């Protein structure tokens, strides 16, 4: 029983630190995402725009997937920080590329076009899964 408590005493601070770092990276990624988007999701969501809600939720999940892979596969906090930043940059670049590929995306999301929202989310999630696979090695 003492071994369990010793392991918990050693491991819990590491877990809390790494989890908090990953949450901070996620918050940073979402803040950066909201800065680079051509539309204002929170305003649109408050107005009842379902497409904006889908896009915002999909973006949150797409940013989280590679961060979770980094958290699961990294042994050191510095690894999580470095690879987490790389993962966020890749995801944000994928979003920027998607906005160029989907012509008129801003207007479609602002008009509540759910099909356009799901297309964007699908692209973001596909890149997130590939990103996570690459991060996991």
Wavefront OBJ file of the C-alpha trace (Angstrom):
o trace
v 0.000 0.000 0.000
v 2.878 2.355 0.747
v 4.172 1.848 -2.797
v 0.880 3.083 -4.193
v 0.969 6.244 -2.086
v 4.617 6.884 -2.954
v 3.880 6.484 -6.643
v 0.896 8.802 -6.351
v 2.938 11.338 -4.417
v 5.613 11.353 -7.126
v 3.345 11.098 -10.142
v 0.452 13.391 -9.250
v 2.432 16.661 -9.389
v 3.783 15.680 -12.817
v 0.304 14.790 -14.045
v -1.167 18.073 -12.795
v 1.682 20.118 -14.298
v 1.503 18.423 -17.693
v -2.284 18.548 -17.792
v -2.295 22.252 -16.852
v 0.313 22.965 -19.529
v -1.781 21.178 -22.133
v -4.889 23.113 -21.102
v -2.883 26.352 -21.373
v -1.734 25.317 -24.857
v -5.340 24.587 -25.822
v -6.473 27.984 -24.533
v -3.631 29.638 -26.445
v -4.556 27.729 -29.594
v -8.219 28.718 -29.329
v -7.282 32.354 -28.725
v -5.009 32.313 -31.781
v -7.740 30.576 -33.786
v -10.275 33.276 -32.880
v -7.803 35.965 -33.943
v -7.154 34.452 -37.385
v -10.710 33.464 -38.300
v -12.424 35.678 -40.835
v -15.686 35.460 -38.861
v -16.570 36.090 -35.237
v -17.891 32.776 -33.936
v -18.802 33.928 -30.436
v -20.935 36.794 -31.762
v -22.541 34.494 -34.314
v -23.172 31.826 -31.675
v -24.833 34.383 -29.400
v -27.069 35.268 -32.350
v -28.064 31.605 -32.726
v -25.921 30.741 -35.754
v -25.610 26.942 -35.627
v -22.910 26.841 -38.328
v -20.648 29.005 -36.162
v -21.262 26.685 -33.213
v -20.339 23.658 -35.313
v -17.153 25.348 -36.550
v -16.131 26.486 -33.060
v -16.719 23.052 -31.561
v -14.914 21.332 -34.413
v -11.970 23.676 -34.054
v -11.773 22.988 -30.331
v -11.758 19.231 -30.911
v -9.294 19.514 -33.812
v -6.863 21.466 -31.648
v -7.308 19.029 -28.764
v -6.603 15.788 -30.661
v -2.890 16.378 -31.417
v -2.382 17.958 -27.987
v -3.809 14.819 -26.396
v -1.440 12.667 -28.474
v 1.476 14.813 -27.371
v 0.391 14.569 -23.748
v 0.006 10.797 -23.997
v 3.345 10.124 -25.669
v 5.701 12.669 -24.115
v 7.598 11.865 -20.964
v 8.866 15.348 -20.255
v 7.014 18.606 -19.773
v 9.333 20.422 -22.184
v 8.445 17.870 -24.889
v 4.775 18.608 -24.352
v 5.414 22.325 -24.652
v 7.520 22.097 -27.814
v 5.470 19.470 -29.637
v 2.230 21.039 -28.426
v 3.236 24.346 -30.004
v 4.177 22.530 -33.222
v 0.799 20.772 -33.212
v -1.055 24.054 -32.731
v 0.828 25.761 -35.539
v 0.065 22.877 -37.897
v -3.620 22.939 -36.983
v -3.859 26.697 -37.419
v -2.128 26.454 -40.793
v -4.625 23.773 -41.799
v -7.454 26.149 -40.921
v -5.882 28.962 -42.947
v -5.443 26.598 -45.915
v -9.062 25.448 -45.613
v -10.325 29.026 -45.674
v -8.489 29.538 -48.964
v -9.752 26.258 -50.424
v -13.391 26.819 -49.526
v -14.345 29.941 -51.462
v -16.832 32.186 -49.736
v -16.469 30.381 -46.406
v -16.971 33.499 -44.316
v -20.249 34.341 -46.007
v -21.481 30.769 -45.775
v -20.745 30.492 -42.040
v -22.236 33.917 -41.337
v -25.342 32.836 -43.279
v -25.606 29.706 -41.109
v -24.628 27.187 -43.805
v -24.247 23.963 -41.810
v -22.888 22.031 -44.806
v -19.970 24.467 -45.126
v -19.373 24.260 -41.377
v -19.203 20.453 -41.476
v -16.867 20.530 -44.469
v -14.494 22.816 -42.560
v -14.744 20.670 -39.428
v -14.085 17.524 -41.471
v -10.933 19.027 -42.938
v -9.756 20.187 -39.522
v -10.412 16.801 -37.909
v -8.688 14.905 -40.724
v -5.578 17.040 -40.298
v -5.821 16.694 -36.505
v -5.846 12.907 -36.715
v -2.857 12.879 -39.074
v -1.115 15.410 -36.849
v -1.775 13.266 -33.778
v -0.493 10.163 -35.555
v 2.681 11.970 -36.505
v 3.118 13.265 -32.949
v 2.658 9.773 -31.531
v 5.310 8.375 -33.837
l 1 2 3 4 5 6 7 8 9 10 11 12 13 14 15 16 17 18 19 20 21 22 23 24 25 26 27 28 29 30 31 32 33 34 35 36 37 38 39 40 41 42 43 44 45 46 47 48 49 50 51 52 53 54 55 56 57 58 59 60 61 62 63 64 65 66 67 68 69 70 71 72 73 74 75 76 77 78 79 80 81 82 83 84 85 86 87 88 89 90 91 92 93 94 95 96 97 98 99 100 101 102 103 104 105 106 107 108 109 110 111 112 113 114 115 116 117 118 119 120 121 122 123 124 125 126 127 128 129 130 131 132 133 134 135 136 137
